[in-house]
């Protein structure tokens, strides 16, 4: 039961993370890999407010989401002035610096991790688990619908225009920097939302959960599923959460499970880069470009 429940919860959390990261990388064209940092900020903020100050868990969770969103301004305001490679470098530094802070503060649990986080579940019986699954499912659906709303219509066309030709976008009198910061803050808040759900289900946090490896996993979900699509990150999250976990069903030594899971991630990326670079769910423009390229090759 614990294995199935953890898998269901992680699929929902991964959908939120991958979809919100796609809003930054795919739809907005912003090169940042610090998404797990805001996942960590939301998780640690909610966990410590409920543990140290005794705040009710729902209120602590709201504070965690807001804290992650506001913290993104520390990275976004200076680095989005230039974007491009500078944003990548700044995001790496922000993530690594945050992890060092967490590891060296006693009240965050340090390198040993934070334990004793209050659980949102009174107990882990089937009825409560199903309610938690439903909660995560509804929240993930809301996140996806919000992103779909943002990336469609007039605002979605403005995002696409900014991404494709920022100079022309600015020449039309639009504020590209403000739009970037807004999108970054919204996506980071969504990542913080995934963090608070994670913290109050697994009730244990350790800094290594939010390192560069997690950045690679989220990026892989978006690339494999399909960049710049609403459905793509959902497909990628489900695939990359279920495929490696399927190995656990096999009766293999623990020393083999980790390397095999790593091979699955690496293999999927390589296969899709060579056979379907636009991902499982291709954006219409990417699909049309791919078809034109194939015709030209013939």
C-alpha positions in Angstrom: 0.0 0.0 0.0 2.8 2.4 0.9 4.5 1.8 -2.5 1.4 2.4 -4.5 0.4 5.5 -2.4 3.9 7.1 -2.8 3.8 6.5 -6.5 0.4 8.1 -6.9 1.4 11.1 -4.8 4.7 11.5 -6.7 2.9 11.4 -10.1 0.7 14.3 -9.0 3.6 16.3 -7.6 5.7 15.6 -10.7 2.8 16.8 -13.0 2.7 20.1 -11.1 6.5 20.5 -11.3 6.8 19.5 -14.9 3.9 21.7 -16.0 5.1 24.8 -14.2 8.6 24.3 -15.4 7.3 24.0 -19.0 5.7 27.4 -18.4 9.1 28.9 -17.8 11.2 26.9 -20.3 8.8 25.9 -23.1 6.2 28.7 -23.3 8.3 31.6 -22.2 11.7 30.4 -23.4 13.5 31.2 -20.2 16.6 29.1 -19.4 16.5 28.3 -15.7 17.2 25.1 -13.9 16.5 26.3 -10.3 12.9 24.9 -10.2 13.7 22.4 -7.4 15.0 25.4 -5.3 11.5 26.8 -5.1 10.1 23.3 -4.5 12.5 23.2 -1.5 11.6 26.7 -0.3 7.9 25.8 -0.3 8.4 22.5 1.5 10.8 23.8 4.1 8.8 27.0 4.8 5.5 25.1 5.3 7.2 22.4 7.4 9.0 24.8 9.7 6.0 27.1 10.2 3.8 24.1 11.2 6.6 22.5 13.4 8.3 25.5 15.0 5.4 28.0 15.3 2.5 25.6 15.4 0.6 27.1 12.5 -2.3 25.1 11.2 -1.1 23.0 8.3 -3.4 24.6 5.6 -2.2 28.1 6.6 1.5 26.9 6.7 1.0 25.5 3.2 -0.4 28.8 1.9 2.6 30.6 3.4 5.0 28.1 1.8 3.5 28.8 -1.7 3.7 32.5 -1.2 7.2 32.3 0.2 8.4 30.3 -2.9 6.7 32.8 -5.3 8.2 35.9 -3.6 11.6 34.3 -3.2 11.7 33.8 -7.0 12.0 37.6 -7.3 15.5 37.4 -5.8 16.6 35.5 -8.8 14.2 36.9 -11.4 14.6 40.7 -11.0 18.4 40.9 -11.5 18.9 38.0 -13.9 15.9 38.5 -16.2 17.3 41.8 -17.1 19.6 39.9 -19.4 18.2 36.4 -19.5 19.9 33.8 -21.8 23.1 32.2 -20.5 23.2 34.7 -17.5 19.9 33.3 -16.2 21.2 29.7 -16.4 24.3 30.7 -14.5 22.3 32.7 -11.9 19.8 29.8 -11.4 22.6 27.3 -10.9 24.2 29.6 -8.3 20.9 30.2 -6.6 20.1 26.5 -6.3 23.6 25.5 -5.1 23.7 28.4 -2.6 20.3 27.6 -1.2 21.2 24.0 -0.7 24.3 25.0 1.2 22.3 27.3 3.4 19.8 24.5 4.2 22.6 22.1 5.0 24.3 24.5 7.4 21.3 25.8 9.4 20.4 23.9 12.5 16.7 24.9 12.4 16.3 23.4 8.9 17.6 20.1 10.1 21.0 20.6 8.5 22.5 17.9 6.2 20.8 15.2 8.2 17.3 16.4 7.1 14.2 17.7 8.7 12.1 15.1 10.5 8.8 15.2 12.5 6.9 17.3 10.0 3.2 17.3 10.8 1.2 15.2 8.3 -1.9 16.4 6.6 -3.3 12.9 7.0 -4.7 11.9 10.4 -3.6 8.4 9.6 -2.6 6.5 6.5 -5.7 4.4 6.1 -7.2 3.8 2.7 -10.0 6.4 3.1 -7.5 9.1 4.0 -5.1 8.1 1.3 -7.8 8.3 -1.3 -8.8 11.7 -0.1 -5.2 12.9 -0.3 -4.9 11.5 -3.8 -8.0 13.3 -4.8 -6.6 16.5 -3.3 -3.4 16.2 -5.3 -5.3 15.3 -8.4 -7.6 18.4 -8.1 -4.6 20.7 -7.4 -2.7 19.3 -10.3 -5.7 19.7 -12.6 -6.1 23.4 -11.4 -2.4 24.0 -12.1 -2.7 22.6 -15.6 -5.9 24.6 -16.4 -4.3 27.8 -15.1 -1.3 27.2 -17.4 -3.6 26.4 -20.3 -5.5 29.6 -19.7 -2.3 31.7 -19.4 -0.8 30.3 -22.6 -4.0 30.6 -24.8 -5.8 33.7 -25.9 -4.4 37.2 -26.1 -2.0 36.7 -23.2 -0.7 33.4 -24.6 0.0 35.2 -27.9 1.8 37.9 -26.1 4.0 35.3 -24.3 4.8 33.6 -27.7 5.6 37.0 -29.2 8.0 37.8 -26.3 9.6 34.4 -26.6 10.1 34.4 -30.4 11.2 38.0 -30.9 11.7 40.0 -27.7 13.1 43.1 -29.5 10.0 43.4 -31.7 7.8 42.7 -28.6 9.4 45.7 -26.8 9.2 47.9 -29.9 5.5 47.5 -29.7 5.5 49.1 -26.3 5.1 45.9 -24.2 7.1 45.3 -21.0 8.9 42.0 -21.6 10.8 42.1 -18.3 7.6 42.5 -16.2 6.0 39.7 -18.1 9.0 37.4 -17.5 9.0 38.2 -13.8 5.3 37.6 -13.5 5.5 34.2 -15.3 8.6 33.2 -13.2 6.8 34.1 -9.9 3.7 32.2 -10.9 5.6 29.1 -12.0 7.8 29.2 -8.8 4.7 29.5 -6.7 3.4 26.4 -8.4 6.7 24.6 -7.6 6.3 25.7 -4.0 2.8 24.2 -4.0 4.3 20.9 -5.1 6.8 21.3 -2.2 4.2 21.8 0.5 2.2 18.8 -0.7 5.4 16.7 -0.6 6.5 17.8 2.8 3.2 17.1 4.6 2.8 13.7 3.0 6.3 12.2 3.3 7.0 14.2 6.6 10.7 14.2 6.0 13.0 16.5 4.0 16.7 16.2 3.1 18.7 18.7 1.0 19.8 16.1 -1.5 16.2 15.7 -2.7 16.4 19.2 -4.3 19.8 19.1 -6.1 20.8 19.2 -9.8 19.7 15.6 -10.3 16.1 16.7 -9.6 16.5 19.5 -12.1 17.6 17.0 -14.7 14.6 14.8 -13.9 12.1 17.6 -14.3 13.8 18.7 -17.5 13.6 15.2 -18.8 9.9 15.0 -18.1 9.3 18.1 -20.2 11.6 17.1 -23.0 10.2 13.6 -23.3 6.6 14.6 -22.9 6.7 17.6 -25.2 7.9 21.1 -24.8 5.4 24.0 -25.2 2.3 21.8 -24.9 -0.1 21.5 -22.0 -0.5 17.7 -22.2 3.2 16.9 -22.8 4.6 17.5 -19.2 1.7 15.4 -17.9 2.6 12.5 -20.1 6.3 12.9 -19.3 5.7 13.0 -15.6 3.6 9.9 -15.6 6.0 8.0 -17.8 9.2 9.0 -15.9 7.6 8.3 -12.5 6.2 4.9 -13.4 8.9 3.5 -15.6 11.8 3.6 -13.0 9.4 2.5 -10.2 8.4 -0.6 -12.2 11.9 -1.9 -11.5 11.1 -2.1 -7.8 8.6 -4.9 -8.6 11.5 -7.1 -9.8 13.3 -8.9 -7.1 16.7 -7.2 -7.7 19.4 -6.2 -5.2 19.3 -2.6 -4.1 22.8 -2.0 -5.7 21.2 -2.7 -9.1 18.0 -0.8 -8.9 19.6 2.7 -8.8 21.8 2.2 -11.9 18.9 0.6 -13.8 16.7 3.6 -13.0 19.5 5.9 -14.2 19.8 4.0 -17.4 16.1 4.3 -18.1 16.2 8.1 -17.7 19.3 8.4 -19.9 18.0 5.9 -22.5 14.7 7.7 -22.8 16.4 11.1 -23.4 18.8 9.6 -26.0 16.0 7.8 -27.8 13.7 10.8 -28.0 16.5 13.2 -29.1 17.2 11.0 -32.1 13.8 9.7 -33.0 11.3 12.3 -31.8 13.0 15.5 -30.5 9.7 17.3 -30.2 8.6 14.8 -27.6 5.6 12.4 -27.3 3.1 15.2 -27.5 4.4 17.6 -30.2 3.4 21.2 -30.3 1.7 22.0 -33.6 4.4 24.4 -34.8 7.1 21.8 -34.0 5.2 19.1 -35.7 4.7 21.2 -38.8 8.4 22.1 -38.9 9.4 18.4 -38.5 7.1 17.4 -41.4 8.5 20.1 -43.6 12.1 19.0 -42.8 11.3 15.4 -43.6 9.8 16.4 -47.0 12.8 18.6 -47.8 15.1 15.7 -47.0 13.2 13.5 -49.5 
